[in-house]
């Protein structure tokens, strides 16, 4: 099966970020591209069939990583059932069984059924959601796969970081109960609920920043778009801070392979194996474009003093110091042994830009993350003044 870039992006745009036809890549995740007139075809063949078909239940499955998981699972020969409210992209996967319900207590459609594995993709706002689904499914499903986050770690100062690092508890998170529960704590408590009901049968996957076509947060998209626009680009720090991220397609496909291996445990989903420096990250993005952009590296403390914060106005970037020394220094040796792979940054960059350019003009006009152009120009001017 060959999926053209045009078809791929058309479907991505019309589903508002949920991609029903991801680029199908084999486990090495390095698709070959052939340019033919006005299109680029991905010639990597569909993945080989799995050694045995599985029945996979996906909670969610219609936003960002979910459709990639579903398509890859189908390509591998598995049977997929979706469980969600039926409100987000309901026309996706018309031949796939869909059960309607709500994680917040309406799980009746899951009763009396059996699956080999369940993948819990839901964006958790309450650990009780996992309690409900895991307690219901504990006797009818063999493996519970939970999508967590790197944000569960309460101590990111370790080098290297591994899954053995401590995670947040209600005490260490210093949660003010008059405010919503912090995201990292929500996920940490949800992990414990999954492990409670599926002891020895839980697979916890903790991704870092998930990037690629279909991402609606623009946290990665900011950089390809800003660099493509050209001119003087404000670059944070001195270029040496490390970066570890994950393409949504690499994450989704690896999770299906974890199901096939029935691999319990706690795993980090970041890459590549050897972190890129931020300079390598930015120049790698530029190399995938025809941009003539130049980079001006601005001291981290100067940026913070001028309201340019790491991971906010400067998305992806986190200075490697103090409590964040190990933020992008994860040892992923166990994950690589279980088949985690990464497609080239250039592929992710081009696909992200193509997806962005297919959005409505008003959507392209204002990114949801990154530094406003006026603020960037002001900070650059003050930086140059200080240096002279």
C-alpha positions in Angstrom: 0.0 0.0 0.0 1.3 3.4 -0.9 0.1 6.6 0.8 0.8 9.8 -1.0 1.7 12.8 1.0 -1.2 14.7 -0.6 -3.7 12.1 0.5 -2.2 11.8 3.9 -2.3 15.5 4.6 -5.7 16.0 3.1 -7.2 13.5 5.5 -5.2 15.0 8.4 -6.6 18.5 7.7 -10.2 17.4 7.2 -10.2 15.4 10.5 -8.9 18.4 12.5 -5.8 16.6 13.7 -6.9 13.0 13.9 -5.1 11.2 11.2 -6.9 8.2 9.8 -4.1 7.3 7.4 -0.7 7.8 8.9 2.4 7.2 6.9 2.9 3.5 7.3 6.5 2.8 8.2 8.3 -0.4 9.0 9.9 -0.8 12.4 13.1 1.1 11.2 10.8 4.1 10.5 12.9 5.5 7.7 10.5 5.8 4.7 12.0 6.3 1.2 10.5 9.1 -0.8 10.2 9.4 -4.5 9.2 12.8 -6.1 6.8 12.4 -9.0 5.6 15.6 -10.6 3.6 17.4 -7.9 3.5 14.7 -5.2 5.8 12.7 -3.0 5.1 9.0 -2.4 6.1 7.1 0.6 7.4 3.8 -0.8 8.1 2.0 2.4 5.8 -1.1 2.3 3.2 -1.7 5.0 4.5 -3.3 8.1 4.7 -7.1 8.2 1.8 -8.9 9.7 2.2 -9.7 13.4 2.9 -13.3 14.4 -0.6 -13.7 15.7 -3.7 -11.4 15.5 -4.8 -9.8 18.7 -8.0 -8.1 19.9 -7.1 -4.6 21.0 -9.5 -2.2 22.8 -8.5 1.5 22.4 -10.0 4.0 24.9 -10.2 7.2 22.9 -8.5 6.5 19.6 -9.7 9.5 17.5 -7.2 12.3 18.5 -3.6 12.7 17.5 -1.8 9.4 18.5 -4.9 7.3 18.6 -5.6 7.1 14.8 -1.9 6.3 14.2 -2.2 3.4 16.7 -5.4 2.1 15.1 -4.1 2.2 11.5 -0.8 0.5 12.4 -2.7 -2.2 14.4 -5.0 -2.8 11.5 -2.0 -3.0 9.1 -0.4 -5.6 11.4 -3.5 -7.8 11.2 -5.1 -7.0 14.6 -8.8 -6.5 15.4 -9.5 -3.1 17.0 -12.4 -1.9 19.0 -12.8 1.8 19.8 -14.5 3.1 23.0 -15.3 6.8 23.2 -18.1 9.3 23.4 -18.5 9.3 19.6 -18.1 13.0 19.4 -14.6 13.5 18.1 -14.0 12.6 14.4 -16.8 9.9 14.5 -16.4 9.1 10.8 -12.9 7.8 11.3 -12.4 4.0 10.6 -15.9 3.2 9.4 -15.2 -0.6 9.4 -13.9 -0.6 13.0 -16.2 -1.6 15.8 -17.1 1.4 18.0 -18.5 1.3 21.4 -20.1 4.5 22.8 -19.6 5.5 26.4 -18.0 7.9 28.8 -14.9 7.3 31.0 -16.6 9.2 33.8 -18.8 6.3 34.8 -20.7 5.2 31.6 -18.8 2.0 30.7 -21.8 -0.4 30.2 -20.8 -1.1 26.6 -17.6 -2.7 27.8 -19.3 -5.3 30.0 -19.3 -8.9 29.0 -16.5 -8.5 26.4 -12.9 -9.8 26.3 -9.8 -8.4 24.7 -6.1 -9.2 24.7 -5.1 -5.7 25.5 -6.5 -2.3 26.2 -4.7 1.0 25.3 -5.8 3.9 27.5 -5.1 7.1 25.5 -7.4 9.4 27.4 -6.2 12.8 28.5 -6.7 12.2 32.2 -8.4 14.9 34.3 -9.2 12.5 37.2 -7.3 9.3 38.2 -10.7 7.8 39.1 -11.3 7.3 35.3 -8.6 4.7 35.4 -10.0 3.2 38.5 -13.3 2.7 36.7 -12.0 1.2 33.5 -9.2 -0.9 35.1 -11.5 -2.4 37.7 -14.1 -3.3 35.1 -11.6 -4.8 32.7 -9.2 -6.6 35.0 -10.8 -10.0 34.5 -11.6 -9.6 30.8 -8.3 -8.1 29.4 -4.8 -9.5 29.7 -2.7 -6.3 29.4 -3.4 -2.7 30.3 -1.4 -0.1 28.4 -1.5 3.3 29.9 -0.2 6.5 28.1 1.4 8.5 30.9 3.9 11.4 30.6 7.4 12.5 31.4 5.7 15.0 33.7 5.2 12.4 36.4 8.8 12.7 37.5 9.3 14.7 40.7 13.0 14.8 40.3 14.4 15.6 36.8 17.9 16.5 38.1 19.3 13.0 37.6 21.7 12.1 34.8 20.9 9.9 33.2 17.1 9.7 33.9 15.5 6.3 33.9 12.0 5.0 34.8 13.4 4.3 38.4 13.3 8.0 39.2 10.7 9.1 41.8 7.3 10.2 40.6 4.9 12.7 42.2 2.8 11.9 45.2 0.2 14.1 46.8 2.9 15.1 49.4 5.8 15.8 47.0 3.6 17.6 44.5 2.6 20.1 47.3 -0.9 20.2 45.8 -3.1 23.0 46.9 -6.5 21.3 47.1 -8.3 24.5 46.3 -6.8 24.3 42.8 -7.1 21.6 40.1 -4.8 18.6 40.5 -1.5 19.2 38.7 -1.1 17.2 35.4 1.9 15.3 36.5 0.2 14.2 39.8 -2.9 13.2 37.9 -0.9 10.9 35.7 1.2 9.5 38.5 -1.8 8.5 40.5 -3.5 7.1 37.4 -0.5 4.9 36.8 -0.8 3.5 40.3 -4.5 2.7 39.7 -3.7 0.8 36.5 -1.0 -1.2 38.3 -3.3 -1.9 41.2 -5.9 -3.7 39.1 -3.4 -5.2 36.6 -0.5 -6.2 38.8 2.3 -7.5 36.6 0.2 -6.9 33.5 0.5 -3.1 33.2 2.5 -1.3 30.5 3.2 2.3 31.4 4.5 4.5 28.6 5.9 7.9 29.6 6.4 10.1 26.4 8.1 13.4 26.4 6.9 16.1 24.0 4.8 14.4 21.3 5.4 16.0 17.9 4.4 15.7 14.3 1.5 16.3 11.9 -1.8 16.5 13.7 -0.4 18.2 16.8 -2.8 21.0 17.8 -0.6 22.5 20.5 2.0 23.9 18.1 4.8 23.4 20.6 7.0 21.8 18.0 5.3 23.4 15.0 6.4 26.8 16.2 10.0 26.1 15.2 9.5 24.7 11.6 7.1 27.6 10.9 9.3 30.3 12.4 12.4 29.0 10.6 10.5 28.7 7.3 9.5 32.3 7.6 13.2 33.3 7.6 15.0 36.3 8.9 16.7 36.5 12.3 15.4 33.8 14.6 15.8 34.1 18.4 17.4 30.9 19.5 17.5 30.2 23.3 20.7 29.6 25.3 24.0 28.7 23.7 22.9 25.8 21.6 24.2 23.1 23.9 21.0 22.2 25.8 19.9 18.7 25.0 16.6 17.8 23.3 14.6 14.5 23.5 11.2 14.3 21.8 9.0 11.7 20.1 7.1 11.7 16.8 3.5 10.7 17.3 3.8 8.0 14.7 6.9 6.4 16.3 5.1 6.4 19.7 1.9 5.0 18.3 3.6 2.2 16.4 5.9 1.2 19.2 2.9 0.9 21.6 1.3 -1.6 19.3 4.6 -3.6 19.2 4.7 -3.5 23.0 1.2 -5.0 23.0 2.4 -7.7 20.6 5.3 -8.5 22.9 3.0 -8.4 26.0 5.7 -6.4 27.6 4.8 -5.2 31.1 6.8 -2.5 32.9 7.4 1.3 32.9 9.1 2.8 29.8 10.1 6.3 28.6 9.3 7.3 25.1 11.8 9.9 24.1 14.5 10.1 21.5 16.8 9.9 19.9 19.1 7.6 21.9 21.8 10.3 22.1 20.1 13.6 22.8 20.4 16.3 20.1 21.8 19.6 21.2 19.4 22.5 20.6 21.7 23.8 17.9 21.4 20.4 16.1 17.7 20.5 16.6 17.3 24.0 15.0 19.7 23.4 12.2 18.2 20.0 11.5 14.8 21.7 11.0 16.3 24.4 8.8 18.0 21.8 6.6 14.5 20.3 5.8 13.4 23.7 4.4 14.7 26.2 1.9 14.8 28.9 4.5 17.6 31.5 4.7 17.0 32.0 8.4 19.8 32.9 10.7 20.0 32.1 14.5 20.9 34.6 17.2 21.6 32.7 20.4 20.4 34.6 23.5 21.5 33.9 27.1 19.0 31.9 29.1 19.0 34.3 32.1 18.5 37.2 29.8 15.5 35.5 28.2 13.9 34.7 31.5 14.4 38.3 32.6 12.5 39.4 29.5 9.5 37.1 30.0 10.7 34.5 27.5 10.3 31.3 29.5 11.6 27.8 28.7 9.0 25.4 27.3 6.5 28.3 26.9 7.6 31.2 24.8 10.5 29.0 23.8 8.8 25.6 23.3 10.8 22.3 23.3 13.8 24.1 25.0 14.6 23.4 28.7 18.0 24.6 30.0 19.9 21.7 31.3 20.6 22.9 34.8 19.4 22.6 38.4 16.2 20.7 38.8 16.0 20.1 35.0 19.5 18.8 34.5 18.2 15.4 33.3 15.1 16.7 31.5 16.4 15.5 28.1 19.0 13.1 29.2 17.1 9.8 29.4 18.8 6.5 29.1 16.4 4.6 26.8 18.4 1.3 26.5 15.5 -0.8 27.7 13.1 0.9 25.3 15.4 0.4 22.3 15.7 -3.3 23.2 11.9 -3.5 22.9 11.9 -1.9 19.5 11.5 1.8 20.0 12.6 3.5 16.7 12.7 7.1 15.4 12.1 8.5 12.0 14.4 11.4 10.8 13.8 14.9 12.1 13.6 16.0 8.5 10.6 13.8 7.8 8.8 15.1 10.9 9.6 18.6 10.0 8.4 18.4 6.4 5.2 16.5 7.4 4.5 19.0 10.1 4.9 22.0 7.8 2.7 20.4 5.1 0.0 19.8 7.7 0.3 23.4 8.9 0.0 24.8 5.4 -3.2 22.8 4.9 -4.9 24.5 7.8 -7.4 27.5 7.3 -5.7 30.9 7.0 -7.0 32.0 10.4 -5.5 28.9 12.0 -2.1 29.5 10.4 -2.1 33.2 11.4 -1.8 32.6 15.1 0.2 29.7 16.5 -0.8 28.4 19.9 2.7 28.3 21.3 5.9 30.2 20.9 7.1 33.8 20.9 5.0 36.5 19.3 6.9 38.2 16.4 6.8 41.6 18.1 8.1 40.3 21.3 10.8 38.4 19.5 12.0 41.5 17.7 12.0 43.5 20.9 14.1 41.0 22.8 16.5 40.7 19.9 16.9 44.4 19.7 17.6 44.7 23.5 20.1 41.8 23.3 22.0 43.4 20.5 22.0 46.7 22.4 23.4 45.0 25.5 26.1 43.3 23.5 27.3 46.5 21.9 
